[in-house]
Amino acid sequence: MVAKTFFRRILEDTRGATAVEYGLIVALIVIAMITSLQGLANSTIDMWNGIETKVNASNDKLD
């Protein structure tokens, strides 16, 4: 009898569902952040590669 009421209380408890929902929201935010940071990293790498090319070109003119 005690086990039956114990399992019924566990099945009716919704507090854990809120924690799971918050966890899913945080996971989606992290995925969005990683995606945007990868795009930013790619543009930054392209910028530094362009600077390197211009510096190397100017050094070749000095030689």
N, C-alpha and C positions, 0 to 999 in steps of 0.2 A: 504494500500500500504506500509506503514512504517513497519507494523508488518511482512509483507511478506519478505521484505529485511532484517529485523532483524533476523528472523528465518533462512533465507538462510545463513547469515553470521555465525550464531551459528553452523549450520550443516557443513559448510566448514572450520571452525576453527579446526586446528589439534594440537594446543599448549597443550591442556589438555591430549591428547593421550600420549605425551612424559612423562608427570608427572605420568600417570597410569603405563607406562612401567617401569619407575624408581621405582615406588612403588612395582611392582611385583618382580623386581630384588632384591630389599632390603628384601622382604618377603622370597624369596628363600634362600638368604644368611643367614638370621636369622634362618630359619628351619635347614639349614646345620650346623650352629653353635650349636644349641640346641642339635641336634642329636650327634654331636661329643663330646660335653661336657658331655652328659649322659654316653657315652662310657667311657670317662676318669674318671668320677665319680665312675662308677662301678669298674674299675680296681683299683682306689685309695682305695675304701672301702675294696676290697679284700686284698690289701696290708696291711692296718691297722688291719684287722681281723687276718691276719697271724702273724703280730707283736704281737698282743694281746695274741694269742695262745702261742707263744714262751715265752713271758714274764711270763704268768701264769704257764707254764711248768717249767720254771727255778725257780719260787717262790715256787712251790710245792716241788722241790728237796731240797730247803733250809730248809723247815719245817721239 
